[in-house]
Amino acid sequence: MPKIKIKTHSASKKRFNLTASGLVKRSKAYKSHILTKKSTKRKRGLRKSTLVHDTQAATIKKLIPYK
């Protein structure tokens, strides 16, 4: 009997990636619009990616099982 496949959550596969060590990587928020009032230093910091907190990482890994 073949193993049952899990469906990948479509929104999550667009937003999250896994690192080589298995940590969940995400991009920072507040970088999409109303950028004129934000300083250049702040916008430059928002370009960088960051890791998801440990408390949410297990949940997100279930949503993207094949990444």
N, CA, C, O and CB atoms as a CASP TS submission, in Angstrom:
PFRMAT TS
TARGET T0000
AUTHOR 0000-0000-0000
METHOD Language model
MODEL 1
PARENT N/A
ATOM      1  N   MET     1       0.843  -1.180   0.000  1.00  0.00           N
ATOM      2  CA  MET     1       0.000   0.000   0.000  1.00  0.00           C
ATOM      3  C   MET     1       0.896   1.253   0.000  1.00  0.00           C
ATOM      4  O   MET     1       1.785   1.359   0.844  1.00  0.00           O
ATOM      5  CB  MET     1      -0.964  -0.007   1.232  1.00  0.00           C
ATOM      6  N   PRO     2       0.683   2.198  -0.921  1.00  0.00           N
ATOM      7  CA  PRO     2       1.544   3.386  -0.977  1.00  0.00           C
ATOM      8  C   PRO     2       1.257   4.350   0.178  1.00  0.00           C
ATOM      9  O   PRO     2       0.153   4.403   0.720  1.00  0.00           O
ATOM     10  CB  PRO     2       1.356   4.109  -2.315  1.00  0.00           C
ATOM     11  N   LYS     3       2.284   5.095   0.522  1.00  0.00           N
ATOM     12  CA  LYS     3       2.159   6.090   1.590  1.00  0.00           C
ATOM     13  C   LYS     3       1.247   7.228   1.133  1.00  0.00           C
ATOM     14  O   LYS     3       1.292   7.637  -0.028  1.00  0.00           O
ATOM     15  CB  LYS     3       3.554   6.639   1.998  1.00  0.00           C
ATOM     16  N   ILE     4       0.426   7.734   2.043  1.00  0.00           N
ATOM     17  CA  ILE     4      -0.468   8.839   1.705  1.00  0.00           C
ATOM     18  C   ILE     4       0.344  10.126   1.612  1.00  0.00           C
ATOM     19  O   ILE     4       1.147  10.429   2.494  1.00  0.00           O
ATOM     20  CB  ILE     4      -1.608   8.980   2.755  1.00  0.00           C
ATOM     21  N   LYS     5       0.129  10.872   0.545  1.00  0.00           N
ATOM     22  CA  LYS     5       0.862  12.119   0.354  1.00  0.00           C
ATOM     23  C   LYS     5       0.136  13.260   1.066  1.00  0.00           C
ATOM     24  O   LYS     5      -1.093  13.291   1.122  1.00  0.00           O
ATOM     25  CB  LYS     5       1.026  12.433  -1.154  1.00  0.00           C
ATOM     26  N   ILE     6       0.912  14.190   1.605  1.00  0.00           N
ATOM     27  CA  ILE     6       0.360  15.361   2.289  1.00  0.00           C
ATOM     28  C   ILE     6       0.335  16.521   1.296  1.00  0.00           C
ATOM     29  O   ILE     6       1.289  16.731   0.548  1.00  0.00           O
ATOM     30  CB  ILE     6       1.200  15.728   3.572  1.00  0.00           C
ATOM     31  N   LYS     7      -0.761  17.267   1.299  1.00  0.00           N
ATOM     32  CA  LYS     7      -0.827  18.442   0.433  1.00  0.00           C
ATOM     33  C   LYS     7      -0.019  19.580   1.034  1.00  0.00           C
ATOM     34  O   LYS     7      -0.080  19.837   2.236  1.00  0.00           O
ATOM     35  CB  LYS     7      -2.286  18.878   0.213  1.00  0.00           C
ATOM     36  N   THR     8       0.739  20.258   0.177  1.00  0.00           N
ATOM     37  CA  THR     8       1.515  21.415   0.591  1.00  0.00           C
ATOM     38  C   THR     8       0.602  22.628   0.640  1.00  0.00           C
ATOM     39  O   THR     8      -0.230  22.822  -0.246  1.00  0.00           O
ATOM     40  CB  THR     8       2.709  21.659  -0.364  1.00  0.00           C
ATOM     41  N   HIS     9       0.757  23.440   1.670  1.00  0.00           N
ATOM     42  CA  HIS     9      -0.028  24.667   1.816  1.00  0.00           C
ATOM     43  C   HIS     9       0.511  25.706   0.828  1.00  0.00           C
ATOM     44  O   HIS     9       1.675  26.097   0.912  1.00  0.00           O
ATOM     45  CB  HIS     9       0.028  25.208   3.294  1.00  0.00           C
ATOM     46  N   SER    10      -0.332  26.151  -0.102  1.00  0.00           N
ATOM     47  CA  SER    10       0.111  27.005  -1.209  1.00  0.00           C
ATOM     48  C   SER    10       0.709  28.330  -0.754  1.00  0.00           C
ATOM     49  O   SER    10       1.727  28.764  -1.295  1.00  0.00           O
ATOM     50  CB  SER    10      -1.042  27.277  -2.128  1.00  0.00           C
ATOM     51  N   ALA    11       0.100  28.972   0.220  1.00  0.00           N
ATOM     52  CA  ALA    11       0.629  30.257   0.692  1.00  0.00           C
ATOM     53  C   ALA    11       1.972  30.076   1.395  1.00  0.00           C
ATOM     54  O   ALA    11       2.863  30.917   1.271  1.00  0.00           O
ATOM     55  CB  ALA    11      -0.374  30.931   1.641  1.00  0.00           C
ATOM     56  N   SER    12       2.111  28.982   2.130  1.00  0.00           N
ATOM     57  CA  SER    12       3.344  28.744   2.878  1.00  0.00           C
ATOM     58  C   SER    12       4.523  28.434   1.960  1.00  0.00           C
ATOM     59  O   SER    12       5.651  28.840   2.240  1.00  0.00           O
ATOM     60  CB  SER    12       3.143  27.603   3.857  1.00  0.00           C
ATOM     61  N   LYS    13       4.270  27.723   0.879  1.00  0.00           N
ATOM     62  CA  LYS    13       5.393  27.381  -0.010  1.00  0.00           C
ATOM     63  C   LYS    13       5.949  28.618  -0.712  1.00  0.00           C
ATOM     64  O   LYS    13       7.100  28.615  -1.147  1.00  0.00           O
ATOM     65  CB  LYS    13       4.949  26.347  -1.057  1.00  0.00           C
ATOM     66  N   LYS    14       5.142  29.676  -0.825  1.00  0.00           N
ATOM     67  CA  LYS    14       5.614  30.921  -1.419  1.00  0.00           C
ATOM     68  C   LYS    14       6.368  31.782  -0.418  1.00  0.00           C
ATOM     69  O   LYS    14       7.197  32.602  -0.813  1.00  0.00           O
ATOM     70  CB  LYS    14       4.450  31.699  -1.987  1.00  0.00           C
ATOM     71  N   ARG    15       6.098  31.610   0.869  1.00  0.00           N
ATOM     72  CA  ARG    15       6.644  32.499   1.893  1.00  0.00           C
ATOM     73  C   ARG    15       7.839  31.945   2.652  1.00  0.00           C
ATOM     74  O   ARG    15       8.651  32.715   3.166  1.00  0.00           O
ATOM     75  CB  ARG    15       5.584  32.832   2.859  1.00  0.00           C
ATOM     76  N   PHE    16       7.962  30.632   2.732  1.00  0.00           N
ATOM     77  CA  PHE    16       8.999  30.039   3.575  1.00  0.00           C
ATOM     78  C   PHE    16       9.913  29.111   2.784  1.00  0.00           C
ATOM     79  O   PHE    16       9.502  28.491   1.803  1.00  0.00           O
ATOM     80  CB  PHE    16       8.365  29.278   4.725  1.00  0.00           C
ATOM     81  N   ASN    17      11.160  29.030   3.237  1.00  0.00           N
ATOM     82  CA  ASN    17      12.135  28.088   2.700  1.00  0.00           C
ATOM     83  C   ASN    17      12.846  27.426   3.874  1.00  0.00           C
ATOM     84  O   ASN    17      12.826  27.938   4.993  1.00  0.00           O
ATOM     85  CB  ASN    17      13.156  28.800   1.747  1.00  0.00           C
ATOM     86  N   LEU    18      13.469  26.292   3.611  1.00  0.00           N
ATOM     87  CA  LEU    18      14.251  25.616   4.641  1.00  0.00           C
ATOM     88  C   LEU    18      15.736  25.817   4.364  1.00  0.00           C
ATOM     89  O   LEU    18      16.170  25.816   3.212  1.00  0.00           O
ATOM     90  CB  LEU    18      13.904  24.106   4.698  1.00  0.00           C
ATOM     91  N   THR    19      16.500  25.986   5.421  1.00  0.00           N
ATOM     92  CA  THR    19      17.944  26.080   5.278  1.00  0.00           C
ATOM     93  C   THR    19      18.514  24.660   5.197  1.00  0.00           C
ATOM     94  O   THR    19      17.783  23.685   5.370  1.00  0.00           O
ATOM     95  CB  THR    19      18.578  26.880   6.466  1.00  0.00           C
ATOM     96  N   ALA    20      19.795  24.547   4.939  1.00  0.00           N
ATOM     97  CA  ALA    20      20.438  23.231   4.844  1.00  0.00           C
ATOM     98  C   ALA    20      20.373  22.475   6.165  1.00  0.00           C
ATOM     99  O   ALA    20      20.328  21.245   6.177  1.00  0.00           O
ATOM    100  CB  ALA    20      21.892  23.384   4.409  1.00  0.00           C
ATOM    101  N   SER    21      20.368  23.207   7.277  1.00  0.00           N
ATOM    102  CA  SER    21      20.306  22.564   8.589  1.00  0.00           C
ATOM    103  C   SER    21      18.877  22.309   9.055  1.00  0.00           C
ATOM    104  O   SER    21      18.667  21.780  10.147  1.00  0.00           O
ATOM    105  CB  SER    21      21.024  23.413   9.609  1.00  0.00           C
ATOM    106  N   GLY    22      17.885  22.683   8.233  1.00  0.00           N
ATOM    107  CA  GLY    22      16.493  22.386   8.560  1.00  0.00           C
ATOM    108  C   GLY    22      15.741  23.495   9.264  1.00  0.00           C
ATOM    109  O   GLY    22      14.605  23.290   9.692  1.00  0.00           O
ATOM    110  N   LEU    23      16.346  24.667   9.396  1.00  0.00           N
ATOM    111  CA  LEU    23      15.643  25.799  10.002  1.00  0.00           C
ATOM    112  C   LEU    23      14.740  26.453   8.963  1.00  0.00           C
ATOM    113  O   LEU    23      14.986  26.338   7.762  1.00  0.00           O
ATOM    114  CB  LEU    23      16.648  26.833  10.582  1.00  0.00           C
ATOM    115  N   VAL    24      13.701  27.135   9.419  1.00  0.00           N
ATOM    116  CA  VAL    24      12.745  27.762   8.505  1.00  0.00           C
ATOM    117  C   VAL    24      13.131  29.223   8.314  1.00  0.00           C
ATOM    118  O   VAL    24      13.281  29.970   9.281  1.00  0.00           O
ATOM    119  CB  VAL    24      11.285  27.641   9.043  1.00  0.00           C
ATOM    120  N   LYS    25      13.289  29.619   7.049  1.00  0.00           N
ATOM    121  CA  LYS    25      13.703  30.967   6.699  1.00  0.00           C
ATOM    122  C   LYS    25      12.499  31.746   6.175  1.00  0.00           C
ATOM    123  O   LYS    25      11.653  31.187   5.476  1.00  0.00           O
ATOM    124  CB  LYS    25      14.843  30.940   5.649  1.00  0.00           C
ATOM    125  N   ARG    26      12.421  33.027   6.508  1.00  0.00           N
ATOM    126  CA  ARG    26      11.332  33.882   6.038  1.00  0.00           C
ATOM    127  C   ARG    26      11.873  35.263   5.704  1.00  0.00           C
ATOM    128  O   ARG    26      12.967  35.633   6.130  1.00  0.00           O
ATOM    129  CB  ARG    26      10.209  33.981   7.098  1.00  0.00           C
ATOM    130  N   SER    27      11.094  36.023   4.936  1.00  0.00           N
ATOM    131  CA  SER    27      11.468  37.406   4.662  1.00  0.00           C
ATOM    132  C   SER    27      10.776  38.307   5.670  1.00  0.00           C
ATOM    133  O   SER    27       9.781  37.919   6.282  1.00  0.00           O
ATOM    134  CB  SER    27      11.100  37.814   3.208  1.00  0.00           C
ATOM    135  N   LYS    28      11.297  39.490   5.835  1.00  0.00           N
ATOM    136  CA  LYS    28      10.748  40.415   6.823  1.00  0.00           C
ATOM    137  C   LYS    28       9.525  41.144   6.284  1.00  0.00           C
ATOM    138  O   LYS    28       9.363  41.307   5.074  1.00  0.00           O
ATOM    139  CB  LYS    28      11.808  41.423   7.249  1.00  0.00           C
ATOM    140  N   ALA    29       8.679  41.575   7.192  1.00  0.00           N
ATOM    141  CA  ALA    29       7.445  42.274   6.832  1.00  0.00           C
ATOM    142  C   ALA    29       7.699  43.775   6.683  1.00  0.00           C
ATOM    143  O   ALA    29       8.796  44.258   6.961  1.00  0.00           O
ATOM    144  CB  ALA    29       6.354  42.020   7.890  1.00  0.00           C
ATOM    145  N   TYR    30       6.668  44.507   6.242  1.00  0.00           N
ATOM    146  CA  TYR    30       6.668  45.976   6.128  1.00  0.00           C
ATOM    147  C   TYR    30       7.580  46.508   5.029  1.00  0.00           C
ATOM    148  O   TYR    30       8.117  47.607   5.161  1.00  0.00           O
ATOM    149  CB  TYR    30       7.083  46.584   7.439  1.00  0.00           C
ATOM    150  N   LYS    31       7.766  45.762   3.956  1.00  0.00           N
ATOM    151  CA  LYS    31       8.634  46.209   2.870  1.00  0.00           C
ATOM    152  C   LYS    31       7.865  46.374   1.556  1.00  0.00           C
ATOM    153  O   LYS    31       8.482  46.600   0.515  1.00  0.00           O
ATOM    154  CB  LYS    31       9.781  45.223   2.681  1.00  0.00           C
ATOM    155  N   SER    32       6.532  46.265   1.583  1.00  0.00           N
ATOM    156  CA  SER    32       5.789  46.236   0.326  1.00  0.00           C
ATOM    157  C   SER    32       5.245  47.590  -0.123  1.00  0.00           C
ATOM    158  O   SER    32       5.226  47.866  -1.323  1.00  0.00           O
ATOM    159  CB  SER    32       4.663  45.283   0.450  1.00  0.00           C
ATOM    160  N   HIS    33       4.805  48.435   0.795  1.00  0.00           N
ATOM    161  CA  HIS    33       4.243  49.734   0.400  1.00  0.00           C
ATOM    162  C   HIS    33       4.423  50.751   1.516  1.00  0.00           C
ATOM    163  O   HIS    33       4.865  50.412   2.614  1.00  0.00           O
ATOM    164  CB  HIS    33       2.746  49.597   0.041  1.00  0.00           C
ATOM    165  N   ILE    34       4.075  52.007   1.223  1.00  0.00           N
ATOM    166  CA  ILE    34       4.302  53.153   2.111  1.00  0.00           C
ATOM    167  C   ILE    34       5.782  53.213   2.524  1.00  0.00           C
ATOM    168  O   ILE    34       6.118  53.215   3.709  1.00  0.00           O
ATOM    169  CB  ILE    34       3.385  53.061   3.372  1.00  0.00           C
ATOM    170  N   LEU    35       6.633  53.259   1.526  1.00  0.00           N
ATOM    171  CA  LEU    35       8.068  53.229   1.779  1.00  0.00           C
ATOM    172  C   LEU    35       8.674  54.623   1.903  1.00  0.00           C
ATOM    173  O   LEU    35       9.823  54.759   2.322  1.00  0.00           O
ATOM    174  CB  LEU    35       8.764  52.472   0.680  1.00  0.00           C
ATOM    175  N   THR    36       7.910  55.670   1.542  1.00  0.00           N
ATOM    176  CA  THR    36       8.477  57.022   1.554  1.00  0.00           C
ATOM    177  C   THR    36       8.764  57.509   2.965  1.00  0.00           C
ATOM    178  O   THR    36       9.737  58.235   3.172  1.00  0.00           O
ATOM    179  CB  THR    36       7.535  57.990   0.864  1.00  0.00           C
ATOM    180  N   LYS    37       7.959  57.136   3.928  1.00  0.00           N
ATOM    181  CA  LYS    37       8.171  57.602   5.304  1.00  0.00           C
ATOM    182  C   LYS    37       9.171  56.752   6.075  1.00  0.00           C
ATOM    183  O   LYS    37       9.566  57.118   7.183  1.00  0.00           O
ATOM    184  CB  LYS    37       6.859  57.620   6.045  1.00  0.00           C
ATOM    185  N   LYS    38       9.585  55.629   5.511  1.00  0.00           N
ATOM    186  CA  LYS    38      10.564  54.768   6.177  1.00  0.00           C
ATOM    187  C   LYS    38      11.971  55.192   5.766  1.00  0.00           C
ATOM    188  O   LYS    38      12.214  55.529   4.607  1.00  0.00           O
ATOM    189  CB  LYS    38      10.318  53.268   5.831  1.00  0.00           C
ATOM    190  N   SER    39      12.881  55.173   6.713  1.00  0.00           N
ATOM    191  CA  SER    39      14.248  55.600   6.425  1.00  0.00           C
ATOM    192  C   SER    39      14.961  54.569   5.554  1.00  0.00           C
ATOM    193  O   SER    39      14.582  53.399   5.498  1.00  0.00           O
ATOM    194  CB  SER    39      15.028  55.827   7.731  1.00  0.00           C
ATOM    195  N   THR    40      15.998  55.038   4.886  1.00  0.00           N
ATOM    196  CA  THR    40      16.790  54.151   4.026  1.00  0.00           C
ATOM    197  C   THR    40      17.428  53.039   4.836  1.00  0.00           C
ATOM    198  O   THR    40      17.499  51.896   4.384  1.00  0.00           O
ATOM    199  CB  THR    40      17.872  54.941   3.283  1.00  0.00           C
ATOM    200  N   LYS    41      17.892  53.373   6.036  1.00  0.00           N
ATOM    201  CA  LYS    41      18.515  52.389   6.904  1.00  0.00           C
ATOM    202  C   LYS    41      17.514  51.293   7.293  1.00  0.00           C
ATOM    203  O   LYS    41      17.857  50.111   7.335  1.00  0.00           O
ATOM    204  CB  LYS    41      19.078  53.070   8.158  1.00  0.00           C
ATOM    205  N   ARG    42      16.277  51.704   7.576  1.00  0.00           N
ATOM    206  CA  ARG    42      15.236  50.748   7.954  1.00  0.00           C
ATOM    207  C   ARG    42      14.880  49.833   6.781  1.00  0.00           C
ATOM    208  O   ARG    42      14.730  48.624   6.958  1.00  0.00           O
ATOM    209  CB  ARG    42      13.981  51.491   8.447  1.00  0.00           C
ATOM    210  N   LYS    43      14.746  50.409   5.581  1.00  0.00           N
ATOM    211  CA  LYS    43      14.404  49.614   4.391  1.00  0.00           C
ATOM    212  C   LYS    43      15.520  48.649   4.024  1.00  0.00           C
ATOM    213  O   LYS    43      15.262  47.538   3.562  1.00  0.00           O
ATOM    214  CB  LYS    43      14.106  50.531   3.204  1.00  0.00           C
ATOM    215  N   ARG    44      16.755  49.074   4.231  1.00  0.00           N
ATOM    216  CA  ARG    44      17.903  48.214   3.949  1.00  0.00           C
ATOM    217  C   ARG    44      17.915  47.016   4.895  1.00  0.00           C
ATOM    218  O   ARG    44      18.262  45.908   4.487  1.00  0.00           O
ATOM    219  CB  ARG    44      19.219  49.009   4.071  1.00  0.00           C
ATOM    220  N   GLY    45      17.546  47.228   6.130  1.00  0.00           N
ATOM    221  CA  GLY    45      17.465  46.144   7.098  1.00  0.00           C
ATOM    222  C   GLY    45      16.352  45.163   6.791  1.00  0.00           C
ATOM    223  O   GLY    45      16.460  43.976   7.098  1.00  0.00           O
ATOM    224  N   LEU    46      15.280  45.655   6.184  1.00  0.00           N
ATOM    225  CA  LEU    46      14.143  44.792   5.854  1.00  0.00           C
ATOM    226  C   LEU    46      14.419  43.884   4.658  1.00  0.00           C
ATOM    227  O   LEU    46      13.684  42.924   4.428  1.00  0.00           O
ATOM    228  CB  LEU    46      12.922  45.639   5.573  1.00  0.00           C
ATOM    229  N   ARG    47      15.468  44.178   3.899  1.00  0.00           N
ATOM    230  CA  ARG    47      15.817  43.330   2.749  1.00  0.00           C
ATOM    231  C   ARG    47      16.304  41.947   3.179  1.00  0.00           C
ATOM    232  O   ARG    47      16.093  40.955   2.481  1.00  0.00           O
ATOM    233  CB  ARG    47      16.891  44.009   1.905  1.00  0.00           C
ATOM    234  N   LYS    48      16.942  41.901   4.308  1.00  0.00           N
ATOM    235  CA  LYS    48      17.556  40.653   4.768  1.00  0.00           C
ATOM    236  C   LYS    48      16.490  39.648   5.202  1.00  0.00           C
ATOM    237  O   LYS    48      15.414  40.023   5.669  1.00  0.00           O
ATOM    238  CB  LYS    48      18.527  40.929   5.930  1.00  0.00           C
ATOM    239  N   SER    49      16.806  38.388   5.041  1.00  0.00           N
ATOM    240  CA  SER    49      15.894  37.345   5.507  1.00  0.00           C
ATOM    241  C   SER    49      16.249  37.000   6.951  1.00  0.00           C
ATOM    242  O   SER    49      17.341  37.306   7.430  1.00  0.00           O
ATOM    243  CB  SER    49      15.967  36.076   4.592  1.00  0.00           C
ATOM    244  N   THR    50      15.311  36.362   7.623  1.00  0.00           N
ATOM    245  CA  THR    50      15.516  35.974   9.011  1.00  0.00           C
ATOM    246  C   THR    50      14.907  34.604   9.244  1.00  0.00           C
ATOM    247  O   THR    50      14.264  34.050   8.352  1.00  0.00           O
ATOM    248  CB  THR    50      14.906  37.015   9.976  1.00  0.00           C
ATOM    249  N   LEU    51      15.102  34.062  10.415  1.00  0.00           N
ATOM    250  CA  LEU    51      14.592  32.735  10.736  1.00  0.00           C
ATOM    251  C   LEU    51      13.283  32.835  11.507  1.00  0.00           C
ATOM    252  O   LEU    51      13.065  33.782  12.263  1.00  0.00           O
ATOM    253  CB  LEU    51      15.624  31.943  11.544  1.00  0.00           C
ATOM    254  N   VAL    52      12.427  31.860  11.309  1.00  0.00           N
ATOM    255  CA  VAL    52      11.164  31.774  12.036  1.00  0.00           C
ATOM    256  C   VAL    52      11.479  31.350  13.470  1.00  0.00           C
ATOM    257  O   VAL    52      12.415  30.586  13.706  1.00  0.00           O
ATOM    258  CB  VAL    52      10.170  30.766  11.345  1.00  0.00           C
ATOM    259  N   HIS    53      10.704  31.842  14.413  1.00  0.00           N
ATOM    260  CA  HIS    53      10.900  31.500  15.820  1.00  0.00           C
ATOM    261  C   HIS    53      10.651  30.006  16.042  1.00  0.00           C
ATOM    262  O   HIS    53       9.854  29.392  15.334  1.00  0.00           O
ATOM    263  CB  HIS    53       9.965  32.343  16.719  1.00  0.00           C
ATOM    264  N   ASP    54      11.328  29.440  17.013  1.00  0.00           N
ATOM    265  CA  ASP    54      11.252  28.004  17.302  1.00  0.00           C
ATOM    266  C   ASP    54       9.827  27.527  17.583  1.00  0.00           C
ATOM    267  O   ASP    54       9.467  26.400  17.246  1.00  0.00           O
ATOM    268  CB  ASP    54      12.133  27.674  18.486  1.00  0.00           C
ATOM    269  N   THR    55       9.027  28.385  18.196  1.00  0.00           N
ATOM    270  CA  THR    55       7.669  27.992  18.563  1.00  0.00           C
ATOM    271  C   THR    55       6.768  27.784  17.350  1.00  0.00           C
ATOM    272  O   THR    55       5.774  27.063  17.439  1.00  0.00           O
ATOM    273  CB  THR    55       7.061  29.033  19.469  1.00  0.00           C
ATOM    274  N   GLN    56       7.101  28.405  16.219  1.00  0.00           N
ATOM    275  CA  GLN    56       6.280  28.280  15.019  1.00  0.00           C
ATOM    276  C   GLN    56       6.907  27.414  13.940  1.00  0.00           C
ATOM    277  O   GLN    56       6.236  27.047  12.975  1.00  0.00           O
ATOM    278  CB  GLN    56       6.003  29.633  14.460  1.00  0.00           C
ATOM    279  N   ALA    57       8.173  27.084  14.087  1.00  0.00           N
ATOM    280  CA  ALA    57       8.902  26.356  13.050  1.00  0.00           C
ATOM    281  C   ALA    57       8.309  24.970  12.782  1.00  0.00           C
ATOM    282  O   ALA    57       8.212  24.557  11.626  1.00  0.00           O
ATOM    283  CB  ALA    57      10.360  26.221  13.446  1.00  0.00           C
ATOM    284  N   ALA    58       7.918  24.256  13.822  1.00  0.00           N
ATOM    285  CA  ALA    58       7.373  22.905  13.651  1.00  0.00           C
ATOM    286  C   ALA    58       6.057  22.938  12.873  1.00  0.00           C
ATOM    287  O   ALA    58       5.807  22.068  12.039  1.00  0.00           O
ATOM    288  CB  ALA    58       7.159  22.235  15.022  1.00  0.00           C
ATOM    289  N   THR    59       5.227  23.927  13.140  1.00  0.00           N
ATOM    290  CA  THR    59       3.950  24.066  12.436  1.00  0.00           C
ATOM    291  C   THR    59       4.176  24.343  10.966  1.00  0.00           C
ATOM    292  O   THR    59       3.495  23.766  10.119  1.00  0.00           O
ATOM    293  CB  THR    59       3.109  25.183  13.055  1.00  0.00           C
ATOM    294  N   ILE    60       5.119  25.216  10.646  1.00  0.00           N
ATOM    295  CA  ILE    60       5.396  25.581   9.257  1.00  0.00           C
ATOM    296  C   ILE    60       6.006  24.407   8.502  1.00  0.00           C
ATOM    297  O   ILE    60       5.733  24.223   7.316  1.00  0.00           O
ATOM    298  CB  ILE    60       6.334  26.796   9.195  1.00  0.00           C
ATOM    299  N   LYS    61       6.828  23.612   9.181  1.00  0.00           N
ATOM    300  CA  LYS    61       7.418  22.438   8.526  1.00  0.00           C
ATOM    301  C   LYS    61       6.355  21.428   8.108  1.00  0.00           C
ATOM    302  O   LYS    61       6.526  20.725   7.112  1.00  0.00           O
ATOM    303  CB  LYS    61       8.427  21.767   9.456  1.00  0.00           C
ATOM    304  N   LYS    62       5.262  21.351   8.859  1.00  0.00           N
ATOM    305  CA  LYS    62       4.158  20.464   8.470  1.00  0.00           C
ATOM    306  C   LYS    62       3.434  20.991   7.239  1.00  0.00           C
ATOM    307  O   LYS    62       2.892  20.213   6.453  1.00  0.00           O
ATOM    308  CB  LYS    62       3.168  20.304   9.628  1.00  0.00           C
ATOM    309  N   LEU    63       3.423  22.314   7.070  1.00  0.00           N
ATOM    310  CA  LEU    63       2.735  22.918   5.931  1.00  0.00           C
ATOM    311  C   LEU    63       3.548  22.780   4.644  1.00  0.00           C
ATOM    312  O   LEU    63       2.975  22.774   3.554  1.00  0.00           O
ATOM    313  CB  LEU    63       2.450  24.390   6.211  1.00  0.00           C
ATOM    314  N   ILE    64       4.867  22.670   4.753  1.00  0.00           N
ATOM    315  CA  ILE    64       5.729  22.523   3.564  1.00  0.00           C
ATOM    316  C   ILE    64       6.553  21.239   3.690  1.00  0.00           C
ATOM    317  O   ILE    64       7.765  21.309   3.891  1.00  0.00           O
ATOM    318  CB  ILE    64       6.674  23.768   3.395  1.00  0.00           C
ATOM    319  N   PRO    65       5.925  20.081   3.577  1.00  0.00           N
ATOM    320  CA  PRO    65       6.623  18.821   3.846  1.00  0.00           C
ATOM    321  C   PRO    65       7.669  18.433   2.795  1.00  0.00           C
ATOM    322  O   PRO    65       8.580  17.664   3.104  1.00  0.00           O
ATOM    323  CB  PRO    65       5.620  17.724   3.957  1.00  0.00           C
ATOM    324  N   TYR    66       7.566  18.935   1.580  1.00  0.00           N
ATOM    325  CA  TYR    66       8.473  18.474   0.507  1.00  0.00           C
ATOM    326  C   TYR    66       9.487  19.512   0.095  1.00  0.00           C
ATOM    327  O   TYR    66      10.100  19.367  -0.963  1.00  0.00           O
ATOM    328  CB  TYR    66       7.679  18.067  -0.701  1.00  0.00           C
ATOM    329  N   LYS    67       9.696  20.564   0.888  1.00  0.00           N
ATOM    330  CA  LYS    67      10.694  21.585   0.553  1.00  0.00           C
ATOM    331  C   LYS    67      12.029  21.220   1.124  1.00  0.00           C
ATOM    332  O   LYS    67      12.999  21.958   0.947  1.00  0.00           O
ATOM    333  CB  LYS    67      10.270  22.956   1.060  1.00  0.00           C
TER
END
